[in-house]
Amino acid sequence: MTTFRRGVAEWRSPSLRRATLWVPQASLKADSVNKPFAQRCQDLVKVIEDFPAKELHAIFPWLVESIFGSLDGVLVGWNLRCLQGRVSPVEYSIAMEFLDPGGPMMKLVYKLQAEDYKFDFPVSYLPGPVKASIQERVLPDSPLYHNKVQFPPTGGLGLNLALNPFEYYMFFFALSLITQKPLPGTLHIRTSDCAYFILVDRYLSWFLPTEGSVLPALSSSPGGPNPSPAPRTPTMPFASYGLHHTSLLKRHISHQTSVNADPASHEIWRSETLLQVFVEMWLHHYSLEMYQKMQSPHAKLEVLHYRLSVSSALHSPAQPSLQALHAYQESFTPTEEHVLVVRLLLKHLHAFSNSLKPEQVSPSTHSHATSPLEEFKRAAVPRFVQQKLYLFLQHCFGHWPLDASFRAVLEMWLSYLQPWRYAPEKQAQSSDCQARCVSERWAPFVQENLLMYTKLFVGFLSRALRTDLVSPKNALMVFRVAKVFAQPNLAEMIQKGEQLFLEPELVIPHRQHRLFTAPTFTGSFLSSWPPAVTDASFKVKSHVYSLEGQDCKYTPMFGPEVRTLVLRLAQLITQAKQTAKSISDQCGESTAGRPFLSWLGFCSTDTNGSYAANDLDEMGQDSVRKTDEYLEKALEYLCQMFRLSEAQLTQLTLALGTTQDENGKKQLPDCVVGEDGLILTPLGRYQIINGLRRFDIEYQGDSELQPIRSYEIASLVRVLFRLSSAINRRFAGPMAALCSRADFLGSFCRYHLTEPGLADRHLLSPVARGCAARRPRGPRLSLRFLGSYRTLLSLLLAFFVASLFCIGPLPCALLLVLGYLLYAVAMTLLTERSKLHHL
């Protein structure tokens, strides 16, 4: 028995229970600040167990807010998103036990549910499109909001939803993922280890079970059936989407008169409510214009009819509510944690839907003997999730930053596209070939989710073309998408779906009377099923038109436009592979050529040759190898999907100038020659931004005026500059005369007093060329090399080694000078010989 349960058991002795017979609301609020967490939870369990619902309903809103935090994010609550078992094991175990689907908090919810209590939830904290729609007196299409909107007596401000305890609890639980911001120092917490993430998984497993045909029994419910809550009618007329339909929730609570009825029919409303709340709170975030776009023409006509009736009844011009609706834009950016929780929901929904028995998968086999939960499994994803998930993914694809954090959105998308990964028969597959091949059983799913595959794939291509594919994390994302879409038989299914959508309507006369309108989502899932639509083409077109509208312009995934994008991506993959190899070779050369004393920090650093466009330098050679593997496999999968030949890739590579120079180095960015030098083209800018090509940047000004480097002594460099400048001013004439001589002495002086290769240097900058032309440099002496740590250390080592052989400082200095003179004579002769050879 845990400490939590032991404390509760001790309190339940009769002598202690008689001492407290009233709900200590003020005391509980005070204890929430003063008492430790474990003691607070024990006190809450005592109150929940020993007091009736009549007295508990007053503290329920405060208790929910104290657990999940306030809707405005000011109160943090228990901070479940940062609570981890390995960091705070005691608090974690107590919180999980208290909030478990069969724990004390849910017992309180069921106790209040039995008494038909309602709690007000402010509309202002709902997702943006829902909030704006309700404030415009338009009821959203979800049955979750039907018969729940309460208007204040004075007008249109302060709208509330009248929610039952289960709905109220789940609203707060779901919204805490969005309203509660992470505290400082909690950014590196692993989401899958947090209490909130695990609670979501438990609630999904409890209320959407993958085994059995009924939900777990309400162990804490009173003995009799739950009373029927009275339906609430709005005090003002509402234009609703399909309001004449009865929601499953209303039907299951209000029609429980038979004691011998199927127990599942009494409890399926919890599964529907949980799923609706999660979908509405987590996925219903996008611009209201996009929200209106997916409504049916019948709904828009009904809204217009309502507004005309209101304006005529009030004898005043209609308010510009439509303009307000279209002008509204929700500034919402989902977090990575939000996306991970949504992915958990999608994975469980696939497992939930795929747990249907084979004979129950098709609606045509529906019979009255099928349990309500089995019917809900069949309808959950297409009727609740598909539409809002599509718009949520579009929002993420269009607004997520172009960085590696997009991997969370990508995996969420790919999880939805592969329901076969969560099917029970997956474990029964024996051979690897069968495991990789997509069965024909999933063809209806692919066709009825065609836009999820095709349009979002085009959206991913647009993102991939703007990212740095040299980065291993970005290369991995391209590899993941290419691998999923290259699964055997999947591309053929997508092509078949596109053919069904693009099939001319005139060739099937019996289908011309149909209207492609958005399906209504307000009907009860337990109502009689409509006749099964066996026309696959009609189902595909209904799916596309319901999500994109009648006037949508569909771009085929295997058409010429997308094929051009794929070829561009293949070209960028080839460029990225060459860039990664070039960086790897450059790193190897720099490592091999590093001086022995570089570990002391005294060697010069080449600031012109550094390359920091991606994270390869941080991850090392292993990262270069992974990048090359990811890109190689991604290119192979793309060629397999779109049937690209090796000749096409070679021709495209040569046409776009991605070949290497003879020396194996990358070419310059794409540019044209103008009056002032090289001018970048749009392709060249793209190449530089993505690190595909770069200019070899080097200092082309006066070498004496370069910034002081880290390997130089700043004060000594300044002193040597003043000294050399004084010498150059004093002996400028004699040095020029010596350098103008044609004999060996002139060559020797030119080798030391002029900058080598100055006349032959290729100046890229037009400013540098102008400055060089205006200021010709004559012979001069430079002593800056004496200010380098490396030079001074070399001299010190030379004197130290000489002292070991009993050579004094002065003889050692003479030997060094003599040695340098011999070296200078040899270099002078070689320089003159090379000049004669070039002539």
N, C-alpha and C positions, 0 to 999 in steps of 0.2 A: 504494500500500500504506500503510495507516495505521500510526501509531507502535506501536500494540498488536500488529499482526501482524508488523511488522518485528522487534520484540523477540523474539517467539516464534520466528521463522525463524532469527535469529542463535543462539538457544540450542540449536537442534536440530542444530548441528554435532556430528560424532562425538566430538571431543575433549572437548566440554563435557558431552555426555550420559553419558559413561563416569564422570564425576566424581560423579554423583548417581544411585544405583541403588536407593534406598530412599525410602519415603514420609516426608518430614520433617514429621510432624504437629506436633510441638512447635515446630519452626522456623516452620511456616506460621502457627501461632497467635501466635508472637512477632512475625512480620513483619506480621501484620494490624494491629498497633499502631504499629510503628516505620516501616515502609516506606510510600512514597506509594501512592495507589490504583492508578495505572497499573502500577507494578512488581508489586504484589500480584496483579493479574489475570494478568500475564504468567507469574508463577511458578505460578499455579493451572493455566493452560493447559499448561505444561510437565509438571506432575504428571499431569494428566488424560490427556495424549497418550502418556506413556511408561511408565505403570505399569499393571499388570493390575488387574482388578476385585477380586481377592483382597486386595490391599493398599489399594485405594481405598475399600472399603466402610467402613473404620474412620473415615475423615475425612468421609464424606458427611453424617451428621447435623450435625456441627459446621459444615461449609461451608454447608448450607442455612440454619442458624440465623444464621450470620454475614452472610448476604445479606438475608434477610427479617426478621431480628430474632427475639427469643425470643417464645414464646407468651404469656408473662405481660406482655409489653410493656416489660420492663426494658431489654433490649438493642435498640437501634434498627436495627442492621444497616446496609445501604446507604441507607436512607431513600429508597426509590424513589418514595414519594408526594410528595416535595418536590424531587426531582432534575429539573431542567429544562435543555433544550438551550441556551436563550438565556442562562441564568445560569451554568451550568458545562458548556460544550460538550465539553470533553475527557473529563471523568468521565462525562457523559451518553452519549457515543458508545461509550466502552469498556464501560460497563455494558450498554447495549442490544446490543452485539455479543456480549458474553459470555452473556447470558440469552436470546438469540434462539432461536426454535424449532429452528433448525439450527446453533446455536452450541455452544461448548465445554461449557457446563453441561448441555445436553440430551444431548450425546454421552456425558457421564459417566452420566446417568440410564439411557440405553440400554445402556451397557456393564455396569452393575450389574443391569439388568433381565434381561440374557441369562444371568446366573449364578444367578437365583432367590434373591436376597438379600431379607430382610425386615427392616423397621425398626419399632420400637415407637413408637406415637403415643398419648400419654395421652388417655383418654376425657374427663378433666376439662376439657379445652380445646375440646371440641366444642360446638356450639350447645346452648343450655339444654334444649329438649325432647328432643333426641337423647341428651344426657348423662343426663338423669333417666330416660329410658326404658331405656337400657342398664344403668344402675345398679340398676334394678328387675328386671333379668333378662328384659326384653322387647326383642326385636330389632326395630329400626325397619323400616319398610316398604321402604326403599330397598335395592336389592341392593348398594349400595356397602359396606355393613357386614356382609354375609353371609360366614360362614366367616373372619372376621377378628378377632373379639373373643377376647382372651387373658385368662384369669383367673389371678391370683397364687395360689401354693400355699396361702396362709394364709386366704383368704376373699374377701370382696367389696370390698376396698379396693385402689386402685391398678390399676384396669382399664386395659388397653391394646388398641390395634388393631394387628395385624400387617399392615403395608402394604408393597406392593412399591415400588421406588424412584420410579416415575412417580407413584403415588398419594401417597407421602410428600412429594415435591416440590410437587405441586399443592395438597395440604392446607396446607402452609406458605404458599405463594404466595397462596392465596385468603384464609386467615385473617389475613394481615398487613394486609389492608384494614380489619379490625375491631379487632384487638388492638393495632396500633401507633397511638398517639395523635399528632396533629400537634404539632410542636415550636412553642414560642412564636415569634411573628414570621412564621409560615408560613400564617396564616389567609387571606391575600389571594392565594395562589397559584392560578392557573387550573388546574383539574383536568385538562382535556383536553390540557395541555402537559406533564404530568408523565410520568415514565418508566413508572410503574406503569400508568397508563391506556393508554398506547401499547402496553405489553407485553400487556395484556389483549386489545387489539384484534389484535395479531399472533398470539397463541395461538388466538384464535377463528378468524381467517382461515386459519390453518395446519391446525388439527385439525377445523374445521367448514367445509370449503371450499364455496364457492357455485358453483364450476365443476369439472367432471369428476366421475367416479364413484369415484375412489380417492384416498387420502391421499398426501401426499408421502412418498417412500421414506425409510427410515431410513438415511441416508447413513453414519452412524457405527456401524451395527450390524455385528457379525461376519458372516462369510460365510454361516454356516448359520442355520437357523431358530432362533428363541428357544426355549430349553427350557421345558418345562411346569412351573410351580411346583406343588409338592405342596399340595393343599387342606388347610386347617387346620380341625380340628373342635373346637368348644368343649368344655372339660372339664366343663361343667355343662349340663343341659338348658336349652333356650331355647324360649320361646313365640314363634314368628315369624309374620309375616303372609305366608302363601303360601310357606312354606319349601320346599314340594315343587317349586316352579318353579326352573328353572335360569337364572341370570343370564347376560346376554350376555357379561360379562367372563369368567366362569369358562369358558363354552363356547368362547370364541375362543382362550383361552390353553391350555386343556387338550385341545383336539381339533385339533392341528396336526401330524398324522402324515403327510399327503400332501404331497410336495414340489411337485406340480403344482397344488395348490389355488389358488383365487383369492387373489391377494395382499391384496385388500381385506379378506378374512375374517380375515387375520392381524393387521390393523392397526386395524380398526374399534373395538376395545376402547379405544383411546386417546381417540377422540371421545366415546364413552359415559362414560368415566371423567372426562374434563375437564368435561363438562356436568353430571354428577352432583355433582362436587365443588363447582363454582361454585354450583349451585342449593342444595345442602345448607348450604354455609358462608354464603352471602349472603342467602338467602330463608327459611331455617328458623329464624326468630326470632319467637316469640309465646308466649303463655301455654300451658302444657302442657294445660290444660283444653280450649283450642281445638284443640290437636293431637289429643287423644283424640276430640274431637267428629267429626273427619273420618275416623276409622277405620271400617271396615266392621263390621257386627254379627257376622260370622263371626270377625273378629279379636278383638273383645271377648270372645266366648264362649271362644275358644281361650286367651286370657289368664286368664280365670276358671278354666278347667279346669286350667291349669298350676299356678295358685296353690293350688287345692284339693289337687292331687297332692303338691305340696311340703309343705303343712301336714300332710297325713296321713302322709307319709314320715318327717317329723321328729317326729311324735307331740307336737306343740306347737301352741298357737294361732297362727293366721296373723298375720304382722306387719301393722301398719296401713299397708301400702305403698300401697294405693289412696288412702287419705287423704293420704299424702305426695305422691302424684302430683297430686291435685286441688289441694292447698294450694300447690304450686310455682308461682311466677310469675317469669318471667325479666325482670329489669329491663334491657331493651335498648331503646335509642333510636338508630335509624340516623342517620348523618351525611349531610349533603348530598353529600359525595364518594361515599359508599356508594351512594346512590340514583342518582347519575350513572353509576357503573360498571354497576349493574344495568340501567339504561336502554340502555347500550351493548350489554350481553348480549342484551336483548330485541330490539333493532333487528337485530342480526346473526342471531339465531335466525329472525326473520321472513324475512330475505334467504336464509338457509340453507334454510328449509322451502319458500320460494317458488321456489327454483332447480330444483325438480322439473320434468321435462318434462311437457307437458300430458297425455300418455297414461299418466303414472305417478302422477298426483295421486290418483286414486281407488283404494282398496284392492281394488276388484273387478277391476282390471286387473293385479293382482299376478301375477307369474309367476316361475319359478325363474331366469329370465335376468336379473331385476332385481338390481342390485348391493346388497350389504349397506348401503352408505352411502346409497343412494337410499331403502331401507326406513327407515333411521334418520332421514332428513330428514322423512319422513311422520309418524313417531311421536314426534319429539323434544319438540315443544311440548305436545301433549295429555297425554303420559305422564309427563313429567318436570317441566314448568314450571307448568302451569295451576293445580294445586291449591295449591302453596306460594306462588306469586305472589299468588293471591287472598287468602290469609291475611296475607301480608306487606303488601299494599296496605290491607287492613282495619286492620291494626295501625298503619300510618302515618296513615291517615285519622282514626283515633281518638286518636292520641297526639301528632301533630305540632303544634307551636305555631301559634297563629292569627296568623301573620305572612307576609310575602312570601316567605320561604324555602320555603314549601310549593310554590312553582312547580316545583321539581325533582321532587317526587313527582307533581305534576300532569302534567308532560311525560312522565314514565315511564309513567304510566297511559295517557295518550293515545297514546303510541307503540305500546303493546300493542294498543290498540283499533283501530288502523289498519294492518293488515298489507298492505293494498293499496298503501300508500306505498312499500313495499320490494319490490314485485313487478317482475320484469323488463319486463313489458309496459307499465309506467307510462311509460317513456321513449318508447314507440311511440305513445302517445295524442297525437293532433294537436289536436283542438279543445278549447277551455277547458271546454265543457259536459261532454264525455266525461271530462275529467280530474277534474271536481268530483263527478261522479255515481259512486256506489258500485255496482259491477257485481253482478249476481245470483250470480256465482260465489262471492261471499263470504258468502252467506246461511248455509251450514252453519257457517262459523266464528262468525258472530254468534250463531247459535242454540246452539252448543255452548259458548259463553262468555257466556251470557245474564246471569249474575250480575255479570260484569265490567262490563257496560253498565248494568244496571238498579240493582242494589243499591248499587254504588259511586257512581252518579249521585245517588241519594238521600243518600248520605253526603256528597257534595260540596255538595248543597243545604243540608244542616244546617250545614256549615262556612261557606258563603257568607252565610247568614242571621246569622251571628255576627261577621262581619268588617266593617271600615270600607270600604265601597265607594267612598268619596270618594278614597281612596288610588289613584293610577294603577296601582300594581302589583297591588292586589287587583282593580281593575276589569279589568285585562288577563287575569287568571286566569278570571274569569267569562266574558269574551269568548271566550277560547280554548276553554273547554268547550262553550259554546253554539255556536260555529262548527263544531266537530267533530261534534257530535250533529245539527246541522242540515244535514249533507251530504245531498243528494238520495238518496232510497231507503233511507237508513240507518234512519230512524224507522220506516218500513214493515217493514223486516227485524226490528227489535226487537219491534214489535207482533205480527208473525207468530210469533216465538219465544214470546212470552207466551201467545198463543192456543194454541200447541201444548202448553205446559206446563199451562195451565188447562183443557185439554180433558178432559171427564169420562172416567174409565177405563172406565165401564160401556158406552160406545158401541162399544168394540172388544173383543169377547169373547175373541179369540185372544190378547190381551195380558194377561189377568187372572192367568195363572200366573206371571208374571215377578216377580222381587224386585228392587227398586231398591236395590242395595247399591253401596258404593264400589268402583270398579274396582281390581284389584290392579296394582301397579306393579313387580312383581318378575319378571315373565316376560321371556324373551329376546325381543328384537326380531327375531331371525332365525328364531325358531320359526314354525311354520305359522300363518298368520293365521286368526283366527276368522272365521266367516261374516259378511259385511257386514250391518250392521243398517240396513235400509232404512226402518224406522219412525222418522220424524223426531220424532214426539211422544215416543217412548220414549227417544231419545237426549237430548232436552232435559230430560226428567224425571230421567234418570240423572245428568246433569250437576248439576242443582240439588240432588238428594238426596245425591249424593256429597260436595258441598261444605257443605251446610247440615243434612244429616240428614233422616230420614224425617218428623220432627215440625216441620219448618220452616214458618213463616208467611210466605208470599211476598206482598210488596206490589207490585202492578203499577205499572210506571213511568208508564203512561198512565191510571191509576186516579184516583179522586177525592182520595185522600190526598196523592199526589204533586202532583196538579194544584193543591191548596191551597197547598202549599209553593212551587210555581212562581209562583202569584199573589202570595204574600208577597214573594218575591224580586223580582218585577216592581215591586211597590210600593216596596221599598227602593231599587231602581235609580232609580225616579222621584225619590224623596227625595234620593238621593245626587246626582243631576244638579242638582236645585234648590239643594242645599247648596253644590256646587262653583261654581255660578253666583253664589250669594250671596257666597261667599268671594272670587271674582274681582272682583265689584263693590266689595266692601269694600276690597280691596287697591288697586283703582283709585282709589277715593275718598281713601284715606289717602295715596296717592302724589301725587294732584293737589292735595290740601290741605296738603301739607307746607310749612312755612315756608322762606323763602329761606336762613335761617341754620341749618337743621337739620343741614347737613353739618359744622358746627362742634361739634355735640353739645350745643347750648345750648337746644334746644327741649324742651318738655315732652312726655313720653311717656304716651300713654293706656294705662294698664295694664289698664283695664276692658274695652277693646274688642278685645283680642288673641284670636286663635283659633289653637290649636296642636294640633288633634286629629289631624292627618295630615301628610303630607309635601308638601302643595301649596305651602306657603310657601317651602320650600327649592327647589322645582323651577320655580316661576314660572308665568307665564301659559300657556306652551306645555304644561305638564303639565295645566292645567285643560282645555285644548283636547283633549288626548289622552284624558283621563278621560271627557269628554263623548262623544267618538267611540266609545270602547270600550263604554260603557254603552248608547249608542244602538244600536249594532250588536248587542250582546248581547240587548237587549230585542226587537229585530227577529227575531233567531234563535229566541228562546224563543216568541214569538208564532207563528212559522212551525211550530215543532215541535209545540206543544200547541194550535194553532189558537185562539189567544186573539184576540178582536176588540178593536177600539179602544173600543167601548162598555164592555166589561168592565173594561178598564184605567182608564177615566175614572170609572166607578162605584166601583171599589175605591179609587182615589185620593181621591175625595171622602169615602168612608165612613171612611177612616182618618185624615182630617184632614191631608192633605199639601199642600193648597192654600196659596198665599201670601196675606199680608195685602194690603190695598189699597196700601200704600206699598212693596210688593215685598220686605219683610223677612220673615224666618222667624218663625213663631209660637213661643210658649213651649213647652217640653216638656209632654207630656200629664200633667195633674195635676188634683186635686180640691181644693175649698176646705174646710179643716177649721177647728177652733176656734183653732188657733195659726197659721193661714195656709195656704199652698199645700202639698199633700202629693203627692209623685210617685207615679204609678201604675207598675206593672211596665213598661208600654209607654214611659212617660216615662224610666225608668231606662235602658232599652235605647237610647232616642234620644240620651241624654246620653253613654252609654258609647261609642257608635259615631259621635258627632259630628254626628248628624242635626239636632239642635236644641240650644239652649242658653239659659240665662238671661242677660240683660244685667246683668252684675255691676258695681256701682258702690259707691263709698264713701258710707255713709249716716250716719256718726257725726259728731262735732264736727270741723269743718274745720280748726280750730287744732291738733287732736291727731293729724292724719294723720301717718303715717311720713314721715320726711324723704326726698325724692325725689333721684334721681341728678342732676337739673338744679338742685339747691339747694345752698347753702353751709351745711353742718351747723352750724358754730359761730355763724354769723350768724343763722340761723333761731332758734336757742335764745336768743340775746341779744334779738332782736326780740320773741320770745314773752314773755320776762320784762318787757320794757319795755311792751308793749301790755297785759299783765296788770296791771301797776302803775297804768297810766293808767285802765284800766277800773274797778279798785277805787276809785281816788281820785275819779273823776268819774262814777260810776255813776248817781247821782241826777240831776245836770244833764243827762246824755245821755238818760235816760228822759223827763225833762220836755220836752226839745226834740223828741224823736220823737213825743210825744203831741199836739203842736200840730197844728191842722188847716190851717194856712196853708202858704205855699210853703216857709218855713224848716223846718217839720216834715217836709215831703216830701223836702227836700234832705238832712236829717239821716237820715231813714229809709233813703234810697237808699245811704248810706255806712255806717251803723252797724248795719244788720240784714242777715241772710243772705237774698238774694232767693229767693223760691219755697219757703222752708222749710215754710211751712204747707201749700203745695199739693203737696209732694213725696210720691210714692207709695212708702211704705216697705214692702218685701216681707217683711222679716224681722220676726217677732213680737217678738223681743228688741229690735230697733231701735225698734219702735213703743212698747214699754213704757218704754224709756229716754227717748225723746222726750217721753212723757207725764209722766214723773216729774221731768224736768229741763227746764222751759221756759227758753229762752234770751232774755235781754233785749238791749238795744242794747249794742254793744261795738265797739271799734276793733281792726282787724287790720292789722298791719304786715308780715305774712309775705311779701307779694309783693316786698318789697325784698330778700329773701334769695335771689332767683332769679338765676341767671347771665344769663338773657335780659334781665331788667329792668336789671341793672347794666350790661350791654353796651350796651343801648339808651341809657342815660344817658350813658355814655362817648362813644358815637357822636354824640349830640346836642351835647355840649360840644366835641367835636373839630370838628364841622361849624360850630358857632358861632365857634370860634377862627379858622376860615378867613375868616370875615367880620368879624374884629376885634371880636368880642363877648366880653366877659369872663365869668368864671364866675358872678358875682353877677347881672348882667343876664340871662344865659342861664337861670339858675335862676328868676328872676322871670317870664321869658317862658314857661317850662314850666308854672309854677304857674298863670299866667293862662290859658294854653291849656287846662289841665286843668279849671279852673273853668268855662270856657265849655262844654267837653264835658260836665261834670257837670250844668250847668243844662239843657242840651238833653236829656240822658238822663232827668232828673227830670221834665221836662214830658211827654216821651213815655211815661214809666211811668205818670204820673197819668192821662194821656189814655186809655191802654189799660185802666186799672182802671175808669174811668168808662164806657168802651165795653162792658166785660163786665157792668157793673151794668145 
